Amino acid sequence: MVTRIGGARRKTRAKFKKGYREQGKISLRRYLQRFEDGEKVVLLAEPAVQRGLYFRRFHGKIGTVTRSLGSCYEVRILDARKEKRLIVHPVHLRKVENANVKA
């Protein structure tokens, strides 16, 4: 049997990299942002925070918040015509109208 090499963040060096001006401390506003059910969000990873991070294939996708689960949110996205549910920390989410998508 073949053993799997690499972890969940394998091959993400360029994808999750921050730009020069985005480096530094993370704003508390990103941690404490609230979302309502049915709100559209963009999945944009904050590489300095690993908890509540989604799989790399979903980076830059637009989804809908369905409910809150503790400090995280359940987001439904379409992945090749199949609906998937992700549990994502709010630091990795941005509202659609505010997002500067660079995925």
N, C-alpha and C positions, 0 to 999 in steps of 0.2 A: 504494500500500500504506500502511496506517495504522501509524504508529510507536507503540510502547507507551510510556506515560508512567507513571513511578513505579517503585519498586524492590520488593524482597521485603517490606519492612516498611511498605508503603503502607497507609493506613487502620488503623493499629494504635495510634494515640495513646491511646485510652481502654482498649483491650483489654490492652495490655502495661504499663499504668501501675501503679506501686507505690502502696500505701497510705502514709499519713503515717508510721506506725510501722514499716513495713518498709524505709524508706529507709536508706541508709548503707552501710557495708562489708558485703561478702558473706562469710559464714562459710566457712572452709576445709573445714568438715565437709560442706558441700554439694558442693564440688568433688571430694572424695575418697570419696564414698559409693560402695559396691559393691552390685551387683545380681546375683542368680543367674538362670540360665536358667529361664523359666517364671514368673517373679515378675510380679505385676500392678503397674503404675505409672500415675501420672497425669501428663499433659503439662501442666506449668505453667511458663511462660517466665520466665526471669530476665532482665529487659530490659537490665541493665548488661553482659551477656555476649552477644555476637553470634555467637560461633562455636558450631557444632553446634545452631543454632536451627532449628526446624521451620517449616513454613508456617502462617500465622495461622489457617487453617480448622481445624486440629487442636488448637487451644488448649482445654484442659479435658477432652480425650478420655482414656479409659482404654485402655491397651494392655498387651501382654505382651512382656517382654524375651526375645529369642530367642538372642542371642549378643553378645559384646563385640567391638568393632572398634577396636583401639588404646585410646585413652582414652574413646571413645564407645561407645554401645550401639545395637544394632539392635532396634527396637520395632515389633511388628505391631499395627495398629489396624484397626477396621472403619470404613469411610467409605462410607455409603449402600450397605450390603451388599457392598462390594468390599473385599477385604483389601489393605492397603498396608503397605509396609515403610519405616520412617523411621530415619535415622541421627541420634541425638540425644546431645548432651553430657549427662553426669549432673547438671549444675547445673540443667537444665531438667526433671528428673524427680523425682517424689516417690513413696514407697511408698503404696499405697492406704490402709492403715490409719492412716498419719500425715498424710494430705493434708487440708487444710482447703480444699476446692475453692471458688474464688471466681470461676469463669470465666463 
